[in-house]
Amino acid sequence: MFKSIKQLVGNATQVVTLNSKAFALRVKGVQVSSKELNEAMANLKEAMPLVEQTSKDVQKSVNKMNFRNKPHLERIDEAKARIDDGMATINQMLTFRKKKS
């Protein structure tokens, strides 16, 4: 009987020890993950000014391109409107001839 109690206590001690080791490993894993997260955040903070500057440069280039292309696009729109008017006139003439026939 004492032998089985001793074995039961030994098994319980072993389970507690294993659980304690597993818990310690999990805590260490959380610490490592936290450290890696902090390093990643620091890298992001370091990169943000460069990203913001690049974004501003791209927007500036887009604005310049739009400004340069605006007269060309306006002329294209005017030409398209004239072509559409001409096509409508031709279509109207063709439709009128069909009705007359």
Secondary structure, 3 states (H helix, E strand, C coil): CHHHHHHHHHHHHHHHHHHHHHHHHHHHHHHHHHHHHHHHHHHHHHHHHHHHHHHHHHHHHHHHHHHHHHHHHHHHHHHHHHHHHHHHHHHHHHHHHHHHC
